[in-house]
Each structure stands twice: as structure tokens, then as C-alpha cells.
Amino acid sequence: MQPYSTTTTDTLDPEVHFQAKVDAEIRIEPKDWMPEAYRKTLIRQISQHAHSEIVGMLPEGNWITRAPSLRRKQILLAKVQDEGGHGLYLYAAAETLGVGRDQLLADLHSGKAKYSSIFNYPTLNWADIGAIGWLVDGAAIMNQIPLCRCSYGPYARAMQRICKEESFHQRQGFELLLSLSRGTEAQKAMAQDAINRWYWPSVMMFGPSDNDSAHSAQSMKWKIKRFSNDELRQRFVDMIAEQIKTLGLVVPDPELKWNEARGHYDFGPINWDEFWNVVNGNGPCNRQRLRARVDAYDKGAWVREAAAAYAEKRKQ
Ligand code: 3HC
């Protein structure tokens, strides 16, 4: 933490004053002055994050009716519901920056706003629910724990609760895969198949490599991001390479190998063509996911109208 004094910075240009607060780890709150580009970056990132949470409900929601036991169904229902709650906290955090929820959703529905590439892959078998919990939520937590220290107060506070819940999500996914890996040969094969399909898309979730990451340098200066995409990706690979040993399964990367000199696992090349193809709307399920969201929004119109009418009546 660097020393910060309002008396020494009061006379400075607001941008210098702002950066001095950020450098001193003083949280920026909605009523504080902030550069327009900081506000826009936060709206972009927080809304992308919120959209990811609610689109992320779709691949897992697909298995609620087919969960193999009541216990698994309860866990999955609770998890999918948690993701909806995360979307709510994040939309509320974005709204503190002066943008309306209708606008944010309109941008999602028109394809203008992005959401995480990972949710454009299909959930083909029950083990996919375990792989999503362990790998996708595992990657999400790796990226999101540092966001609890984001310089923008409302986002950082929302992330604290989200990370607690995500940690439960990751553990239930691992436990699900562990049960399958100790089951019949067919169950073990199902778990391996799910890991084969979800591993690389999870590695890609961290975003483009640092050289191609347009926003990282500025976001790190503003302490929105604390670590680069590649740093977090490496931590994830290291964690998974160890945890998979307990499952007795393998990750689909023949080049994964411990590097004593680096103190990290080396890993094979990432298929960036696949990543950008999915980000640009051409993944296996992009169209299906957007259609489902637009459909849910249209079907919920009467609920929004009823809630608005009720609020109006109470005001009177
Ligand atoms: N999917 C889709 N787009 C991605 C992406 C991904 N996995 N990774 C990066 N991008 C996009 C960026 O949005 C940016 O596009 P834009 O300029 O049009 O907005 C472009 O690729 C360049 O990437 P940068 O690295 O420069 O972008 P950022 O600095 O914003 O870093 C990020 C990307 C690491 C995803 C960062 O935005 C971030 O940390 N966001 C918050 C966390 C988040 O949104 N996670 C999504 C998953 S949430 C989740 O998984 C839910 C859980 O329940 C499982």
C-alpha cells in the first residue's frame, strides 16, 4: 500500500487524485469521481460477468430433470439458483455505475455484449455437471478471488459472497466426478469423456494470452484486475494437474509436464482459433443460448409489468 493523503493530492487534477486513491488501496465508491474510461471498463466487465452467470444457468439447467438421485437434483437446483443470484448481485453492481438493467439486457440480447465463451458448449452426459463444477467453477474462482480486491467497492463486495458460493460449487463437482471415477467402468469412462470435452474450453476461459489482451494493462493499473490472464491460467493448470491425480483420470494434454525450473506445469498449445470462433458467436451453442435468454425475457414480460404496477400502487 502506498501512502495517500488528501491534503497533498487535493489540488491535483482529478485523474491523479483518483489514481493515488487506487494506488493506496482506497476503494472507489459510486459517488466518487472516476475517469469515464474506468466507468466504461467496469460496465463492460461487470455486465459480461453478470450475463455469464445467467447464461451459465442454461447448460446445467438442462440436467435438472435428469439428475440421477434426489440428492443430486437438490444440489444441482441449489447451484443453478445460486448462479441466478450471482447475476442479480452483478447487475445491481453495474447499475451503480449509471447504466440501467434494461440496457444491459438489451445489449446481451442483440449480441453486442459478450458473455463467457465456456457456456457455448453442450452438456452431453451427466458427468458434464461434475466437470462444469470442478473445471468451470474452478477456473471461475481462480479468476474471481482476486476480484474481491477490485478497486471498485460494489463489485468487490458482490464478489466476496459469489466466491464463497462458487467454492461450494467446485467441491460438489469434484465430489460428483470422484463418485463416478470410483464406480463402474462405464461411469469412469463417462467422467473421462466429460473432462476431455471441458478441459480446454476451461483453460481458454481466462481470456486471450497476455500479448493479445487488449484491456489487461489498463485494468491492472486501475486494480480492477490483479493478475494477468496468463498468470491465472497457469495457476489453474497447476491446480488441476494435481487434483486429477485423486480422480485417477487424465487431462487431454499429452504435453502437461511438471517443470522443476519454473516451478509450474508446462502445457500444450491453446487452440486460439476455436476460442475466437466461440467468442465471435460461432460456437456449438451460441445461437441456442441467446435464443433461450431472449425467450425467457419475453415470457417474463408480464412479471415485470405486474411488479411495476404493484410498486406504483404502493407508492400511491
Ligand atoms: N469469453 C468471452 N469473451 C472473452 C473471454 C471469454 N472467456 N475472455 C476475454 N474475452 C473478451 C473480452 O471481453 C474482450 O472483449 P471486448 O473488448 O469486446 O469487451 C476481449 O476478449 C479481450 O480480452 P481481455 O483479456 O483484454 O479482456 P479483459 O481484460 O476484460 O479480461 C476476463 C477478460 C478475464 C474474462 C475479465 O473480463 C474478467 O475477469 N471478468 C470477470 C469474470 C468473468 O466475467 N467471468 C466469466 C465467467 S463467470 C462464470 O463462469 C460463472 C460461474 O458460475 C461458473
Boltz pocket constraint, residues with backbone or C-beta under 6 A from the ligand:
constraints:
  - pocket:
      binder: B
      contacts: [[A, 44], [A, 45], [A, 48], [A, 49], [A, 50], [A, 52], [A, 53], [A, 56], [A, 83], [A, 114], [A, 115], [A, 116], [A, 117], [A, 118], [A, 136], [A, 137], [A, 140], [A, 143], [A, 144], [A, 204], [A, 205], [A, 206], [A, 207], [A, 208], [A, 212], [A, 213], [A, 214], [A, 215], [A, 216], [A, 219], [A, 225], [A, 229], [A, 279]]
      max_distance: 6.0
